[in-house]
Amino acid sequence: MGRVPGPGEPRWTEEDTALAVEWQRLRDETCSGCGQPLSEGLDEASEWHLHKLQCFACEVKERAEQAVEKPIPGRKLSVSYAGRRPVLPD
């Protein structure tokens, strides 16, 4: 993914550099815990609403991780979408 620099071309163009600087600026201005802008998250006058979500894919993964008796170095568990179960009429 991305461009392949030709002979004599710079690895990073001016646009690449500008985009990287902007990406870093956005990261620096965002809370790593909640993902909200720090300008709002650190403002004591800000009000927030909590939304409870349950990701069923994370549930499957976390249950499997908890069921592992002995961790295996380097093992990663991942989930993939397998479709929807049929919904039976009442």
DSSP file (Angstrom, degrees, kcal/mol; ACC not computed):
  #  RESIDUE AA STRUCTURE BP1 BP2  ACC     N-H-->O    O-->H-N    N-H-->O    O-->H-N    TCO  KAPPA ALPHA  PHI   PSI    X-CA   Y-CA   Z-CA
    1    1 A M              0   0    0      0, 0.0     2,-0.2     0, 0.0     0, 0.0   0.000 360.0 360.0 360.0 140.7    0.0    0.0    0.0
    2    2 A G        -     0   0    0      2,-0.1     2,-0.3     0, 0.0     0, 0.0  -0.480 360.0 -49.6 102.8-177.9    1.3    3.4   -0.8
    3    3 A R        -     0   0    0     -2,-0.2     0, 0.0     1,-0.0     0, 0.0  -0.650  41.0-134.1 -95.9 152.3    3.6    4.6   -3.5
    4    4 A V        -     0   0    0     -2,-0.3     2,-0.1     0, 0.0    -2,-0.1  -0.922  28.0-127.3-103.0 116.3    7.0    3.1   -4.4
    5    5 A P        -     0   0    0      0, 0.0     3,-0.1     0, 0.0     6,-0.1  -0.394  22.0-138.0 -66.0 136.8    9.5    5.9   -4.9
    6    6 A G    >   -     0   0    0      1,-0.2     3,-2.3     4,-0.1     2,-0.0  -0.278  45.6 -57.4 -82.7 175.9   11.4    5.7   -8.1
    7    7 A P  T 3  S+     0   0    0      0, 0.0    -1,-0.2     0, 0.0     0, 0.0  -0.329 128.1   9.0 -56.7 128.6   15.1    6.3   -8.6
    8    8 A G  T 3  S+     0   0    0      1,-0.3    -2,-0.0    -3,-0.1     0, 0.0   0.379 100.2 123.1  82.2  -5.1   16.1    9.7   -7.2
    9    9 A E    <   -     0   0    0     -3,-2.3    -1,-0.3     1,-0.1     2,-0.1  -0.647  67.5-108.1 -88.8 147.5   12.6   10.3   -5.6
   10   10 A P        -     0   0    0      0, 0.0    -4,-0.1     0, 0.0     3,-0.1  -0.394  16.2-129.8 -71.3 150.9   12.3   11.0   -1.9
   11   11 A R  S    S+     0   0    0      1,-0.2     2,-0.5    -6,-0.1    -2,-0.0   0.894  99.3  38.3 -64.8 -39.8   10.9    8.3    0.3
   12   12 A W  S    S-     0   0    0      4,-0.0    -1,-0.2     3,-0.0     2,-0.1  -0.957  78.6-150.7-115.7 127.1    8.5   10.9    1.8
   13   13 A T     >  -     0   0    0     -2,-0.5     4,-2.3     1,-0.1     5,-0.2  -0.381  35.3-102.4 -82.5 171.5    6.8   13.6   -0.3
   14   14 A E  H  > S+     0   0    0      1,-0.2     4,-2.4     2,-0.2     5,-0.2   0.892 126.4  50.8 -60.4 -38.7    5.9   17.0    1.1
   15   15 A E  H  > S+     0   0    0      2,-0.2     4,-2.6     1,-0.2     5,-0.2   0.913 107.8  52.2 -66.1 -42.3    2.3   15.8    1.3
   16   16 A D  H  > S+     0   0    0      1,-0.2     4,-2.4     2,-0.2    -2,-0.2   0.936 111.9  46.6 -56.5 -46.9    3.3   12.6    3.1
   17   17 A T  H  X S+     0   0    0     -4,-2.3     4,-2.5     1,-0.2    -2,-0.2   0.911 111.7  50.2 -64.0 -43.8    5.1   14.6    5.7
   18   18 A A  H  X S+     0   0    0     -4,-2.4     4,-2.2     1,-0.2    -1,-0.2   0.902 112.1  48.2 -62.5 -41.0    2.2   17.0    6.1
   19   19 A L  H  X S+     0   0    0     -4,-2.6     4,-2.4     2,-0.2    -1,-0.2   0.891 111.5  49.8 -66.8 -39.6   -0.2   14.1    6.6
   20   20 A A  H  X S+     0   0    0     -4,-2.4     4,-2.3    -5,-0.2    -2,-0.2   0.900 111.0  49.2 -65.9 -40.6    2.1   12.4    9.1
   21   21 A V  H  X S+     0   0    0     -4,-2.5     4,-2.3     2,-0.2    -2,-0.2   0.912 112.4  47.9 -64.7 -42.7    2.5   15.7   11.1
   22   22 A E  H  X S+     0   0    0     -4,-2.2     4,-2.4     2,-0.2    -2,-0.2   0.903 110.3  51.8 -64.8 -42.1   -1.3   16.2   11.1
   23   23 A W  H  X S+     0   0    0     -4,-2.4     4,-2.1     1,-0.2    -2,-0.2   0.923 111.8  46.9 -59.3 -45.4   -1.9   12.5   12.2
   24   24 A Q  H  X S+     0   0    0     -4,-2.3     4,-2.6     2,-0.2    -2,-0.2   0.892 109.8  53.5 -65.4 -39.3    0.6   13.0   15.1
   25   25 A R  H  X S+     0   0    0     -4,-2.3     4,-1.4     1,-0.2    -2,-0.2   0.925 109.3  48.5 -61.0 -44.5   -1.1   16.3   16.1
   26   26 A L  H  < S+     0   0    0     -4,-2.4    -1,-0.2     1,-0.2    -2,-0.2   0.902 111.9  49.2 -62.8 -41.2   -4.5   14.6   16.3
   27   27 A R  H >< S+     0   0    0     -4,-2.1     3,-1.3     1,-0.2    -1,-0.2   0.906 109.6  51.8 -63.2 -41.7   -3.0   11.8   18.4
   28   28 A D  H 3< S+     0   0    0     -4,-2.6    -1,-0.2     1,-0.3    -2,-0.2   0.774 111.1  48.0 -66.5 -25.9   -1.4   14.2   20.7
   29   29 A E  T 3< S+     0   0    0     -4,-1.4     9,-2.8    -3,-0.2    10,-0.5   0.266 100.2  82.8 -98.8  10.8   -4.7   16.1   21.2
   30   30 A T  B <  S-A   37   0A   0     -3,-1.3     2,-0.3     7,-0.3     6,-0.1  -0.940  82.8-115.8-120.0 137.3   -6.7   12.9   21.8
   31   31 A C     >  -     0   0    0      5,-3.0     4,-1.7    -2,-0.4    -2,-0.1  -0.526  17.2-147.8 -68.7 129.9   -7.1   11.0   25.1
   32   32 A S  T  4 S+     0   0    0     -2,-0.3    -1,-0.2     1,-0.2    -4,-0.0   0.682  93.8  51.6 -73.6 -16.3   -5.6    7.6   24.8
   33   33 A G  T  4 S+     0   0    0      3,-0.1    -1,-0.2     1,-0.1    -2,-0.0   0.914 128.6  10.3 -85.7 -46.4   -8.2    6.1   27.2
   34   34 A C  T  4 S-     0   0    0      2,-0.2    -2,-0.2     0, 0.0    -1,-0.1   0.577  90.1-125.1-113.0 -13.2  -11.5    7.4   25.8
   35   35 A G     <  +     0   0    0     -4,-1.7    -3,-0.1     1,-0.3     3,-0.1   0.524  64.7 133.1  82.1   4.6  -10.6    8.8   22.4
   36   36 A Q        -     0   0    0      1,-0.1    -5,-3.0    -6,-0.1    -1,-0.3  -0.532  69.5 -87.9 -87.0 156.4  -12.1   12.2   23.1
   37   37 A P  B >>  -A   30   0A   0      0, 0.0     4,-2.7     0, 0.0     3,-1.1  -0.410  31.3-135.0 -60.9 134.5  -10.4   15.4   22.4
   38   38 A L  H 3> S+     0   0    0     -9,-2.8     4,-2.5     1,-0.3     5,-0.2   0.831 103.1  66.0 -60.6 -32.5   -8.2   16.5   25.4
   39   39 A S  H 34 S+     0   0    0    -10,-0.5    -1,-0.3     1,-0.2    -9,-0.1   0.820 113.9  31.4 -60.5 -29.5   -9.5   20.0   25.1
   40   40 A E  H X4 S+     0   0    0     -3,-1.1     3,-0.9     2,-0.1     6,-0.3   0.834 117.7  54.1 -93.0 -40.8  -13.0   18.7   26.0
   41   41 A G  H 3< S+     0   0    0     -4,-2.7    -2,-0.2     1,-0.2    -3,-0.2   0.798 111.3  45.1 -67.1 -29.7  -11.9   15.8   28.3
   42   42 A L  T 3< S+     0   0    0     -4,-2.5     2,-0.8    -5,-0.2    -1,-0.2   0.459  88.5 101.3 -93.1  -1.9   -9.8   18.0   30.5
   43   43 A D    X   -     0   0    0     -3,-0.9     3,-2.2    -5,-0.2    -4,-0.0  -0.755  62.5-155.0 -86.4 111.8  -12.4   20.8   30.8
   44   44 A E  T 3  S+     0   0    0     -2,-0.8    -1,-0.2     1,-0.3    -4,-0.0   0.719  92.6  60.8 -60.9 -20.5  -14.1   20.4   34.2
   45   45 A A  T 3  S+     0   0    0      2,-0.1    -1,-0.3    -3,-0.0     2,-0.1   0.571  81.5 108.9 -83.4  -8.1  -17.2   22.1   32.8
   46   46 A S    <   -     0   0    0     -3,-2.2     2,-0.4    -6,-0.3    -6,-0.0  -0.402  58.5-149.1 -68.1 143.9  -17.7   19.4   30.1
   47   47 A E        -     0   0    0     -2,-0.1     2,-0.3     2,-0.0    -2,-0.1  -0.901  13.6-164.2-113.4 146.7  -20.6   17.1   30.5
   48   48 A W        -     0   0    0     -2,-0.4     2,-0.4    -7,-0.0    -7,-0.0  -0.954  13.9-148.0-134.0 148.5  -20.5   13.5   29.3
   49   49 A H        -     0   0    0     -2,-0.3     2,-0.4     2,-0.0    -2,-0.0  -0.947  18.9-138.8-112.2 135.8  -23.0   10.7   28.6
   50   50 A L        -     0   0    0     -2,-0.4     2,-0.5     2,-0.0    -2,-0.0  -0.807  13.9-163.7 -95.7 133.9  -22.0    7.1   29.1
   51   51 A H        -     0   0    0     -2,-0.4     2,-0.6     2,-0.0    -2,-0.0  -0.975  10.3-145.9-118.1 121.8  -23.1    4.6   26.5
   52   52 A K        +     0   0    0     -2,-0.5     2,-0.3     2,-0.0    -2,-0.0  -0.766  24.7 175.7 -89.1 125.8  -23.0    0.9   27.4
   53   53 A L        -     0   0    0     -2,-0.6     2,-0.5     2,-0.0    -2,-0.0  -0.936  19.3-156.1-126.2 149.3  -22.1   -1.3   24.5
   54   54 A Q        -     0   0    0     -2,-0.3     2,-0.8     4,-0.0     3,-0.1  -0.955   4.9-158.1-128.8 116.0  -21.5   -5.0   24.3
   55   55 A C     >  -     0   0    0     -2,-0.5     4,-1.9     1,-0.2     5,-0.1  -0.820   2.4-162.1 -89.9 113.7  -19.4   -6.3   21.5
   56   56 A F  H  > S+     0   0    0     -2,-0.8     4,-2.0     1,-0.2    -1,-0.2   0.774  89.8  58.0 -70.7 -25.5  -20.4  -10.0   21.1
   57   57 A A  H  > S+     0   0    0      2,-0.2     4,-2.1     1,-0.2    -1,-0.2   0.917 107.4  47.3 -67.7 -42.6  -17.2  -10.7   19.1
   58   58 A C  H  > S+     0   0    0      1,-0.2     4,-3.2     2,-0.2     5,-0.3   0.874 108.4  56.9 -64.5 -36.3  -15.1   -9.4   22.0
   59   59 A E  H  X S+     0   0    0     -4,-1.9     4,-2.4     2,-0.2     5,-0.2   0.942 107.8  46.0 -59.7 -48.0  -17.2  -11.5   24.4
   60   60 A V  H  X S+     0   0    0     -4,-2.0     4,-1.9     1,-0.2    -1,-0.2   0.927 116.1  46.2 -59.8 -45.8  -16.3  -14.7   22.4
   61   61 A K  H  X S+     0   0    0     -4,-2.1     4,-2.3     1,-0.2    -2,-0.2   0.925 113.8  46.9 -64.8 -46.2  -12.6  -13.8   22.3
   62   62 A E  H  X S+     0   0    0     -4,-3.2     4,-2.1     1,-0.2    -1,-0.2   0.862 110.4  52.3 -68.4 -35.6  -12.4  -12.8   26.0
   63   63 A R  H  X S+     0   0    0     -4,-2.4     4,-1.5    -5,-0.3    -1,-0.2   0.908 111.1  48.1 -64.3 -40.4  -14.2  -16.0   27.1
   64   64 A A  H  X S+     0   0    0     -4,-1.9     4,-0.8    -5,-0.2    -2,-0.2   0.898 110.4  51.4 -66.6 -39.7  -11.8  -18.1   25.1
   65   65 A E  H >< S+     0   0    0     -4,-2.3     3,-0.6     1,-0.2    -1,-0.2   0.893 110.4  48.9 -63.7 -39.3   -8.8  -16.2   26.5
   66   66 A Q  H 3< S+     0   0    0     -4,-2.1    -1,-0.2     1,-0.2    -2,-0.2   0.794 106.5  57.5 -70.1 -27.4  -10.1  -16.8   30.1
   67   67 A A  H 3< S+     0   0    0     -4,-1.5     2,-0.4    -5,-0.2    -1,-0.2   0.648  79.6 104.1 -79.5 -15.2  -10.6  -20.5   29.4
   68   68 A V    <<  -     0   0    0     -4,-0.8    -3,-0.0    -3,-0.6    -4,-0.0  -0.556  54.7-165.0 -71.2 120.9   -6.9  -21.0   28.4
   69   69 A E  S    S+     0   0    0     -2,-0.4    -1,-0.2     1,-0.3    -4,-0.0   0.913  76.7  26.4 -74.7 -43.2   -5.2  -22.8   31.3
   70   70 A K  S    S-     0   0    0      2,-0.0    -1,-0.3     0, 0.0     0, 0.0  -0.961  85.4-128.8-126.1 115.1   -1.7  -22.1   30.3
   71   71 A P        -     0   0    0      0, 0.0    -6,-0.0     0, 0.0    -2,-0.0  -0.315  16.9-144.2 -60.3 141.6   -0.8  -19.1   28.2
   72   72 A I    >   -     0   0    0      3,-0.1     3,-2.4     0, 0.0    -4,-0.0  -0.946  25.9-111.6-108.3 121.0    1.3  -20.0   25.1
   73   73 A P  T 3  S+     0   0    0      0, 0.0     3,-0.1     0, 0.0     0, 0.0  -0.226 100.2  11.6 -53.8 132.8    3.8  -17.3   24.2
   74   74 A G  T 3  S+     0   0    0      1,-0.3     2,-0.3     0, 0.0     0, 0.0   0.293  89.9 138.8  85.3 -10.6    2.9  -15.5   21.0
   75   75 A R    <   -     0   0    0     -3,-2.4     2,-0.4     2,-0.0    -1,-0.3  -0.514  28.6-175.5 -72.7 131.8   -0.6  -17.0   20.8
   76   76 A K        -     0   0    0     -2,-0.3     2,-0.4    -3,-0.1    -1,-0.0  -0.974  13.9-147.0-123.3 140.2   -3.2  -14.5   19.7
   77   77 A L        +     0   0    0     -2,-0.4     2,-0.3   -16,-0.0   -16,-0.0  -0.891  20.3 179.0-105.8 139.4   -6.9  -15.2   19.4
   78   78 A S        -     0   0    0     -2,-0.4     2,-0.3   -17,-0.0    -2,-0.0  -0.936  16.2-142.5-135.2 160.4   -8.9  -13.5   16.8
   79   79 A V        -     0   0    0     -2,-0.3     2,-0.4     2,-0.0   -22,-0.1  -0.893  10.2-165.6-120.7 152.7  -12.6  -13.6   15.8
   80   80 A S        -     0   0    0     -2,-0.3     2,-0.3   -23,-0.0    -2,-0.0  -0.993  32.2-101.7-137.5 147.0  -14.2  -13.5   12.3
   81   81 A Y        -     0   0    0     -2,-0.4     3,-0.1     1,-0.1   -24,-0.0  -0.477  32.2-179.2 -70.1 127.6  -17.7  -12.8   11.3
   82   82 A A        -     0   0    0      1,-0.4     2,-0.1    -2,-0.3    -1,-0.1   0.253  46.9-101.5-112.3  10.4  -19.6  -16.0   10.5
   83   83 A G        -     0   0    0      2,-0.0    -1,-0.4     0, 0.0     2,-0.4  -0.467  49.0 -55.0 100.0-174.6  -22.9  -14.6    9.6
   84   84 A R        -     0   0    0     -2,-0.1     3,-0.1    -3,-0.1    -3,-0.0  -0.820  43.7-119.2-108.5 144.7  -26.2  -14.4   11.5
   85   85 A R        -     0   0    0     -2,-0.4     2,-0.1     1,-0.1    -2,-0.0  -0.501  46.2 -94.8 -70.5 149.0  -28.2  -17.1   13.1
   86   86 A P        -     0   0    0      0, 0.0     2,-0.7     0, 0.0    -1,-0.1  -0.439  34.9-129.7 -65.4 139.4  -31.7  -17.4   11.6
   87   87 A V        -     0   0    0     -2,-0.1    -3,-0.0    -3,-0.1     0, 0.0  -0.826  21.1-145.6 -92.5 119.1  -34.3  -15.5   13.6
   88   88 A L        -     0   0    0     -2,-0.7     2,-0.0     1,-0.1     0, 0.0  -0.662  19.2-113.4 -86.6 137.8  -37.3  -17.8   14.3
   89   89 A P              0   0    0      0, 0.0    -1,-0.1     0, 0.0     0, 0.0  -0.330 360.0 360.0 -66.2 151.5  -40.7  -16.2   14.3
   90   90 A D              0   0    0     -2,-0.0    -2,-0.0     0, 0.0     0, 0.0   0.487 360.0 360.0 -68.8 360.0  -42.5  -16.2   17.7
